[in-house]
Structure formats: structure tokens, C-alpha cells
Amino acid sequence: MPFRPKFIAWNFNLTLRLKKFAEENDFLTLYRSYSWRDDTYASEFRDIVALESRLTSNDKTTGITLDDVREVARWGGLPTRNLINGQPIALPSNSLHAQGGDPLPVLEHKPTLPIDQLCKSVSKGVGPTYLSRSR
């Protein structure tokens, strides 16, 4: 777990809801039954794994590019993905990960920082919901 959970202990209602959800659901079954287009347990979730690998690699090297943002939109089925426009590098390198691969410590206190940066870098064709998938 990248960061310790906060505010759950004092939020009794949330704690009860999470415990109930955990008791009522078989996580292995949920995992095996999840599907999004061609991403299934049987296909080893190849599309999302490839996308995650691409974003992680690019964050460590070139930065998250506008083409990466378009690829997230393609994976998600955004019909207006061809309209996406903005700066060629949407997030500079190491915006999501420190040199060693761990999440940036600042993200524990400002988890929306990359989304805020993406909103400034991507000027057209996608909103905050899709930009949050680029992380």
C-alpha cells in the first residue's frame, strides 16, 4: 500500500460499510468476473496491463505524453478521443513516481496534483474524469 489510510478509524459509518462489503463479497470471484471490453481475467487483463506499463514507463522517462492521454481515452472508449489536444508532454517525467519507483510523497497530501497538471496541459477533448484515468 503506497500510503497509510487516513480518517477511516474515526469514520465509524465508513468502517462499517467497508466491513460489510468485505464480508458480503468474494474478492477472488469479483476479480475473476471483472471485464472491460477485451480486458478479462481469461485474457490476463492484457489491455490495462499494457496501458499501465506504458504510463509507468513513460512517467519514468519521457513523461506522460498527449499520445498516452489519447491511449487512455481509446481504452476507455471515449468517442471524442481524436479531438484531444494540448501540450505534447502532458506531465513531465517523475510526476507520479520518485526515481526509485515509489509514489511521490507529495501525492499523499495532494493526490489530485497530477490531475490538476493534466487539466492545464490538455486543452481540448477530455475532462477531469478521463484525465484521472491517465494516472
N, CA, C and O of each residue as an XYZ file, in Angstrom:
540
protein
N       0.850     -1.176      0.000
C       0.000      0.000      0.000
C       0.895      1.238      0.000
O       1.727      1.401      0.892
N       0.728      2.108     -0.994
C       1.613      3.261     -1.106
C       1.534      4.216      0.082
O       2.565      4.707      0.542
N       0.337      4.484      0.583
C       0.163      5.419      1.696
C      -0.749      4.791      2.736
O      -1.630      3.997      2.409
N      -0.529      5.150      3.980
C      -1.403      4.662      5.048
C      -2.794      5.280      4.907
O      -2.911      6.469      4.611
N      -3.846      4.492      5.115
C      -5.193      5.069      5.065
C      -5.364      6.088      6.187
O      -4.867      5.898      7.297
N      -6.062      7.152      5.886
C      -6.318      8.185      6.887
C      -7.818      8.347      7.063
O      -8.592      8.125      6.132
N      -8.204      8.722      8.224
C      -9.572      9.119      8.533
C     -10.585      7.982      8.479
O     -11.788      8.224      8.579
N     -10.124      6.760      8.324
C     -11.077      5.649      8.313
C     -11.445      5.267      9.745
O     -12.607      4.976     10.027
N     -10.463      5.266     10.650
C     -10.705      4.832     12.019
C     -11.790      5.666     12.697
O     -12.615      5.122     13.431
N     -11.799      6.950     12.467
C     -12.787      7.785     13.135
C     -14.102      7.868     12.374
O     -15.082      8.393     12.902
N     -14.144      7.366     11.153
C     -15.363      7.396     10.369
C     -16.074      6.054     10.546
O     -15.933      5.145      9.728
N     -16.830      5.955     11.618
C     -17.456      4.695     12.002
C     -18.373      4.157     10.908
O     -18.359      2.956     10.636
N     -19.172      5.022     10.270
C     -20.097      4.592      9.226
C     -19.337      3.989      8.036
O     -19.718      2.941      7.516
N     -18.281      4.650      7.620
C     -17.479      4.125      6.512
C     -16.843      2.795      6.888
O     -16.830      1.864      6.083
N     -16.319      2.698      8.095
C     -15.709      1.451      8.558
C     -16.724      0.311      8.522
O     -16.405     -0.792      8.077
N     -17.935      0.571      8.986
C     -18.976     -0.462      8.963
C     -19.334     -0.866      7.537
O     -19.501     -2.051      7.246
N     -19.450      0.111      6.655
C     -19.782     -0.189      5.260
C     -18.686     -1.009      4.594
O     -18.976     -1.940      3.843
N     -17.430     -0.670      4.863
C     -16.322     -1.426      4.281
C     -16.274     -2.849      4.826
O     -16.047     -3.793      4.068
N     -16.482     -3.012      6.118
C     -16.505     -4.356      6.710
C     -17.644     -5.182      6.121
O     -17.459     -6.355      5.797
N     -18.821     -4.573      5.981
C     -19.965     -5.280      5.414
C     -19.674     -5.697      3.978
O     -19.970     -6.826      3.586
N     -19.096     -4.793      3.193
C     -18.754     -5.103      1.811
C     -17.769     -6.268      1.763
O     -17.925     -7.181      0.951
N     -16.765     -6.241      2.622
C     -15.756     -7.310      2.641
C     -16.369     -8.643      3.048
O     -15.978     -9.689      2.530
N     -17.315     -8.615      3.963
C     -17.966     -9.841      4.411
C     -18.916    -10.414      3.360
O     -19.073    -11.631      3.260
N     -19.541     -9.547      2.586
C     -20.562     -9.979      1.635
C     -20.022    -10.303      0.239
O     -20.762    -10.796     -0.613
N     -18.756    -10.033      0.008
C     -18.212    -10.230     -1.333
C     -17.002    -11.159     -1.305
O     -16.184    -11.136     -0.384
N     -16.927    -11.952     -2.323
C     -15.779    -12.824     -2.527
C     -14.874    -12.114     -3.532
O     -15.182    -12.053     -4.723
N     -13.752    -11.576     -3.041
C     -12.899    -10.752     -3.883
C     -12.274    -11.533     -5.033
O     -12.043    -10.969     -6.103
N     -12.004    -12.788     -4.840
C     -11.474    -13.608     -5.923
C     -12.513    -13.734     -7.044
O     -12.177    -13.629     -8.224
N     -13.751    -13.956     -6.671
C     -14.823    -14.046     -7.661
C     -15.022    -12.718     -8.373
O     -15.199    -12.686     -9.591
N     -14.993    -11.624     -7.623
C     -15.121    -10.302     -8.239
C     -14.000    -10.061     -9.244
O     -14.239     -9.577    -10.350
N     -12.783    -10.402     -8.852
C     -11.624    -10.213     -9.716
C     -11.761    -11.035    -11.000
O     -11.520    -10.542    -12.102
N     -12.147    -12.275    -10.832
C     -12.270    -13.160    -11.994
C     -13.453    -12.810    -12.890
O     -13.447    -13.149    -14.073
N     -14.464    -12.140    -12.350
C     -15.643    -11.810    -13.145
C     -15.565    -10.413    -13.768
O     -16.391    -10.074    -14.617
N     -14.601     -9.611    -13.366
C     -14.475     -8.257    -13.913
C     -14.139     -8.315    -15.399
O     -13.332     -9.138    -15.831
N     -14.765     -7.434    -16.173
C     -14.400     -7.322    -17.583
C     -14.652     -5.901    -18.065
O     -15.590     -5.233    -17.630
N     -13.812     -5.470    -18.950
C     -13.993     -4.206    -19.661
C     -13.529     -4.457    -21.084
O     -12.331     -4.583    -21.340
N     -14.458     -4.527    -21.991
C     -14.171     -4.839    -23.386
C     -13.381     -6.139    -23.476
O     -13.902     -7.192    -23.108
N     -12.143     -6.099    -23.954
C     -11.344     -7.322    -24.066
C     -10.536     -7.633    -22.806
O      -9.857     -8.658    -22.742
N     -10.604     -6.759    -21.812
C      -9.873     -6.994    -20.561
C     -10.688     -7.895    -19.648
O     -11.704     -7.489    -19.084
N     -10.217     -9.128    -19.518
C     -10.869    -10.101    -18.657
C      -9.804    -10.901    -17.921
O      -8.622    -10.858    -18.263
N     -10.237    -11.613    -16.930
C      -9.325    -12.498    -16.209
C      -8.721    -13.514    -17.185
O      -7.523    -13.794    -17.140
N      -9.564    -14.059    -18.065
C      -9.088    -15.067    -19.017
C      -8.020    -14.505    -19.955
O      -7.111    -15.227    -20.364
N      -8.125    -13.216    -20.297
C      -7.130    -12.600    -21.188
C      -5.968    -11.986    -20.400
O      -5.099    -11.321    -20.964
N      -5.975    -12.223    -19.094
C      -4.950    -11.698    -18.185
C      -4.918    -10.168    -18.205
O      -3.870     -9.556    -17.998
N      -6.081     -9.561    -18.458
C      -6.220     -8.107    -18.455
C      -5.133     -7.436    -19.291
O      -4.547     -6.437    -18.875
N      -4.873     -7.989    -20.462
C      -3.719     -7.546    -21.261
C      -3.766     -6.071    -21.649
O      -2.720     -5.424    -21.698
N      -4.940     -5.523    -21.926
C      -5.008     -4.122    -22.358
C      -4.661     -3.157    -21.219
O      -3.868     -2.234    -21.405
N      -5.251     -3.370    -20.051
C      -4.979     -2.453    -18.936
C      -3.554     -2.651    -18.424
O      -2.917     -1.691    -17.989
N      -3.053     -3.869    -18.470
C      -1.660     -4.106    -18.063
C      -0.710     -3.387    -19.015
O       0.263     -2.774    -18.575
N      -0.985     -3.457    -20.304
C      -0.141     -2.757    -21.285
C      -0.222     -1.247    -21.082
O       0.791     -0.552    -21.161
N      -1.412     -0.746    -20.823
C      -1.582      0.687    -20.598
C      -0.861      1.132    -19.326
O      -0.176      2.155    -19.326
N      -1.009      0.389    -18.276
C      -0.330      0.704    -17.008
C       1.187      0.661    -17.188
O       1.895      1.529    -16.679
N       1.680     -0.328    -17.897
C       3.120     -0.423    -18.153
C       3.612      0.773    -18.960
O       4.659      1.349    -18.664
N       2.854      1.132    -19.970
C       3.217      2.281    -20.813
C       3.286      3.563    -19.986
O       4.259      4.310    -20.075
N       2.250      3.816    -19.178
C       2.212      5.041    -18.380
C       3.323      5.069    -17.338
O       3.946      6.108    -17.119
N       3.569      3.940    -16.701
C       4.634      3.869    -15.694
C       5.994      4.100    -16.339
O       6.813      4.856    -15.818
N       6.229      3.456    -17.458
C       7.498      3.607    -18.162
C       7.709      5.044    -18.621
O       8.782      5.617    -18.431
N       6.672      5.622    -19.228
C       6.805      6.984    -19.728
C       6.933      7.995    -18.603
O       7.614      9.010    -18.758
N       6.287      7.733    -17.468
C       6.458      8.638    -16.334
C       7.916      8.655    -15.883
O       8.429      9.692    -15.463
N       8.567      7.525    -15.969
C       9.972      7.429    -15.537
C      10.946      7.967    -16.577
O      12.099      8.247    -16.249
N      10.504      8.117    -17.832
C      11.446      8.519    -18.889
C      11.029      9.847    -19.524
O      11.484     10.908    -19.096
N      10.179      9.794    -20.526
C       9.815     10.982    -21.301
C       8.778     11.865    -20.630
O       8.672     13.049    -20.950
N       8.021     11.309    -19.714
C       6.845     11.971    -19.160
C       5.608     11.405    -19.829
O       5.706     10.679    -20.818
N       4.447     11.737    -19.291
C       3.178     11.285    -19.861
C       2.873     12.190    -21.052
O       2.743     13.405    -20.907
N       2.760     11.582    -22.224
C       2.574     12.359    -23.450
C       1.093     12.519    -23.785
O       0.230     11.844    -23.225
N       0.835     13.416    -24.700
C      -0.526     13.591    -25.185
C      -1.018     12.308    -25.846
O      -2.202     11.980    -25.762
N      -0.117     11.582    -26.503
C      -0.493     10.283    -27.077
C      -0.887      9.290    -25.982
O      -1.778      8.466    -26.194
N      -0.240      9.355    -24.820
C      -0.634      8.497    -23.698
C      -2.056      8.825    -23.254
O      -2.858      7.928    -22.998
N      -2.360     10.118    -23.166
C      -3.708     10.542    -22.786
C      -4.717     10.024    -23.808
O      -5.787      9.540    -23.439
N      -4.380     10.124    -25.070
C      -5.273      9.608    -26.129
C      -5.450      8.092    -26.014
O      -6.537      7.568    -26.260
N      -4.385      7.398    -25.643
C      -4.468      5.941    -25.497
C      -5.379      5.554    -24.334
O      -6.127      4.581    -24.427
N      -5.319      6.309    -23.249
C      -6.241      6.070    -22.133
C      -7.681      6.279    -22.611
O      -8.573      5.496    -22.284
N      -7.893      7.335    -23.382
C      -9.231      7.612    -23.912
C      -9.690      6.515    -24.876
O     -10.863      6.142    -24.883
N      -8.759      5.998    -25.694
C      -9.100      4.897    -26.605
C      -9.506      3.671    -25.804
O     -10.525      3.043    -26.092
N      -8.701      3.329    -24.789
C      -9.006      2.169    -23.954
C     -10.378      2.328    -23.293
O     -11.146      1.372    -23.193
N     -10.668      3.541    -22.849
C     -11.934      3.784    -22.174
C     -13.124      3.956    -23.092
O     -14.264      4.015    -22.631
N     -12.868      4.037    -24.396
C     -13.966      4.150    -25.350
C     -14.505      5.562    -25.511
O     -15.649      5.736    -25.931
N     -13.706      6.579    -25.186
C     -14.149      7.957    -25.340
C     -14.354      8.263    -26.827
O     -13.398      8.190    -27.598
N     -15.558      8.599    -27.241
C     -15.814      8.797    -28.667
C     -15.114     10.027    -29.248
O     -14.894     10.089    -30.458
N     -14.763     10.995    -28.420
C     -14.135     12.225    -28.913
C     -12.614     12.220    -28.751
O     -11.992     13.282    -28.737
N     -12.021     11.052    -28.632
C     -10.576     10.986    -28.363
C      -9.729     11.623    -29.459
O      -8.617     12.081    -29.192
N     -10.240     11.658    -30.684
C      -9.481     12.280    -31.772
C      -9.423     13.800    -31.651
O      -8.622     14.449    -32.325
N     -10.266     14.364    -30.796
C     -10.274     15.812    -30.593
C      -9.303     16.258    -29.496
O      -9.105     17.456    -29.294
N      -8.707     15.310    -28.798
C      -7.816     15.648    -27.682
C      -6.620     16.430    -28.205
O      -5.965     16.032    -29.168
N      -6.354     17.553    -27.544
C      -5.265     18.412    -27.956
C      -4.651     19.055    -26.719
O      -5.289     19.151    -25.670
N      -3.422     19.485    -26.858
C      -2.739     20.145    -25.748
C      -1.238     20.078    -25.927
O      -0.739     19.914    -27.040
N      -0.528     20.204    -24.831
C       0.925     20.172    -24.866
C       1.403     18.745    -25.157
O       0.813     17.791    -24.650
N       2.465     18.580    -25.966
C       2.958     17.232    -26.295
C       3.328     16.403    -25.065
O       3.101     15.194    -25.043
N       3.892     17.041    -24.050
C       4.172     16.355    -22.785
C       3.135     16.845    -21.783
O       3.216     17.973    -21.298
N       2.168     15.999    -21.478
C       1.072     16.373    -20.587
C       1.513     16.406    -19.130
O       1.021     17.225    -18.355
N       2.428     15.532    -18.752
C       3.012     15.513    -17.398
C       4.501     15.265    -17.546
O       4.898     14.322    -18.231
N       5.331     16.078    -16.927
C       6.773     15.827    -17.018
C       7.153     14.519    -16.332
O       6.400     13.992    -15.514
N       8.324     14.008    -16.677
C       8.761     12.748    -16.076
C       8.814     12.867    -14.560
O       9.058     13.933    -13.996
N       8.576     11.729    -13.930
C       8.556     11.607    -12.466
C       7.486     12.476    -11.818
O       7.679     12.981    -10.712
N       6.367     12.651    -12.499
C       5.225     13.351    -11.911
C       4.410     12.421    -11.017
O       3.680     12.883    -10.141
N       4.532     11.123    -11.234
C       3.758     10.139    -10.479
C       4.621      9.280     -9.574
O       4.155      8.790     -8.546
N       5.877      9.096     -9.952
C       6.766      8.193     -9.225
C       8.091      8.881     -8.941
O       8.571      9.681     -9.745
N       8.676      8.566     -7.797
C      10.031      9.017     -7.495
C      11.003      8.174     -8.320
O      10.602      7.192     -8.944
N      12.255      8.552     -8.323
C      13.271      7.829     -9.098
C      13.250      6.329     -8.826
O      13.424      5.539     -9.754
N      13.041      5.916     -7.578
C      13.049      4.502     -7.234
C      11.776      3.756     -7.586
O      11.714      2.536     -7.430
N      10.756      4.466     -8.060
C       9.508      3.812     -8.443
C       8.385      3.961     -7.438
O       7.236      3.644     -7.747
N       8.697      4.441     -6.231
C       7.640      4.655     -5.247
C       6.806      5.868     -5.630
O       7.284      6.741     -6.354
N       5.563      5.934     -5.153
C       4.763      7.134     -5.418
C       5.451      8.364     -4.828
O       6.139      8.271     -3.811
N       5.262      9.497     -5.462
C       5.828     10.734     -4.938
C       5.216     11.041     -3.575
O       3.994     11.003     -3.433
N       6.030     11.340     -2.581
C       5.489     11.638     -1.247
C       4.469     12.784     -1.243
O       3.522     12.757     -0.457
N       4.646     13.775     -2.100
C       3.714     14.907     -2.134
C       2.299     14.451     -2.483
O       1.330     15.113     -2.111
N       2.169     13.334     -3.190
C       0.844     12.853     -3.591
C       0.021     12.345     -2.413
O      -1.204     12.256     -2.503
N       0.683     12.014     -1.317
C      -0.077     11.601     -0.127
C      -0.918     12.760      0.386
O      -2.033     12.559      0.866
N      -0.392     13.953      0.288
C      -1.090     15.138      0.797
C      -1.837     15.895     -0.295
O      -2.780     16.635     -0.014
N      -1.410     15.706     -1.543
C      -2.056     16.373     -2.684
C      -2.308     15.345     -3.784
O      -1.671     15.398     -4.835
N      -3.230     14.413     -3.552
C      -3.424     13.321     -4.520
C      -3.951     13.776     -5.875
O      -3.809     13.050     -6.859
N      -4.548     14.946     -5.950
C      -5.080     15.412     -7.235
C      -4.074     16.257     -8.014
O      -4.407     16.774     -9.081
N      -2.875     16.404     -7.513
C      -1.870     17.232     -8.184
C      -1.650     16.830     -9.646
O      -1.647     17.710    -10.507
N      -1.467     15.544     -9.968
C      -1.295     15.181    -11.390
C      -2.528     15.518    -12.240
O      -2.392     15.898    -13.404
N      -3.717     15.382    -11.669
C      -4.940     15.705    -12.415
C      -4.984     17.206    -12.686
O      -5.331     17.636    -13.786
N      -4.630     18.000    -11.673
C      -4.587     19.448    -11.859
C      -3.603     19.815    -12.970
O      -3.892     20.679    -13.797
N      -2.449     19.164    -12.987
C      -1.447     19.430    -14.025
C      -1.954     19.008    -15.396
O      -1.746     19.718    -16.380
N      -2.621     17.851    -15.469
C      -3.172     17.384    -16.746
C      -4.243     18.341    -17.272
O      -4.317     18.599    -18.473
N      -5.063     18.860    -16.373
C      -6.110     19.803    -16.787
C      -5.500     21.051    -17.424
O      -6.105     21.654    -18.311
N      -4.323     21.435    -16.982
C      -3.638     22.596    -17.562
C      -2.947     22.240    -18.882
O      -2.835     23.085    -19.770
N      -2.491     21.016    -19.010
C      -1.728     20.585    -20.196
C      -2.600     20.146    -21.358
O      -2.221     20.303    -22.519
N      -3.765     19.595    -21.050
C      -4.667     19.085    -22.090
C      -5.778     20.118    -22.260
O      -6.604     20.315    -21.369
N      -5.784     20.764    -23.401
C      -6.658     21.918    -23.604
C      -8.003     21.591    -24.249
O      -8.918     22.414    -24.220
N      -8.130     20.400    -24.828
C      -9.347     20.109    -25.579
C      -9.584     18.605    -25.676
O      -8.645     17.815    -25.783
N     -10.865     18.230    -25.636
C     -11.245     16.867    -25.974
C     -11.433     15.908    -24.823
O     -11.889     14.782    -25.024
N     -11.089     16.331    -23.615
C     -11.209     15.422    -22.478
C     -11.337     16.251    -21.204
O     -10.762     17.333    -21.085
N     -12.109     15.713    -20.251
C     -12.308     16.418    -18.987
C     -11.659     15.705    -17.830
O     -10.941     14.725    -18.030
N     -11.900     16.181    -16.614
C     -11.244     15.627    -15.426
C     -11.460     14.128    -15.200
O     -10.572     13.456    -14.675
N     -12.624     13.592    -15.587
C     -12.866     12.162    -15.386
C     -11.862     11.332    -16.164
O     -11.250     10.421    -15.607
N     -11.684     11.629    -17.434
C     -10.719     10.868    -18.240
C      -9.297     11.187    -17.851
O      -8.434     10.310    -17.900
N      -9.031     12.421    -17.466
C      -7.678     12.766    -17.067
C      -7.256     12.000    -15.826
O      -6.075     11.692    -15.665
N      -8.193     11.688    -14.953
C      -7.848     10.917    -13.748
C      -7.465      9.491    -14.110
O      -6.778      8.834    -13.328
N      -7.883      8.988    -15.271
C      -7.509      7.642    -15.715
C      -6.094      7.610    -16.271
O      -5.516      6.535    -16.432
N      -5.532      8.772    -16.564
C      -4.177      8.816    -17.123
C      -3.125      8.645    -16.055
O      -1.937      8.565    -16.368
N      -3.519      8.590    -14.842
C      -2.520      8.471    -13.772
C      -2.101      7.043    -13.625
O      -1.266      6.729    -12.777
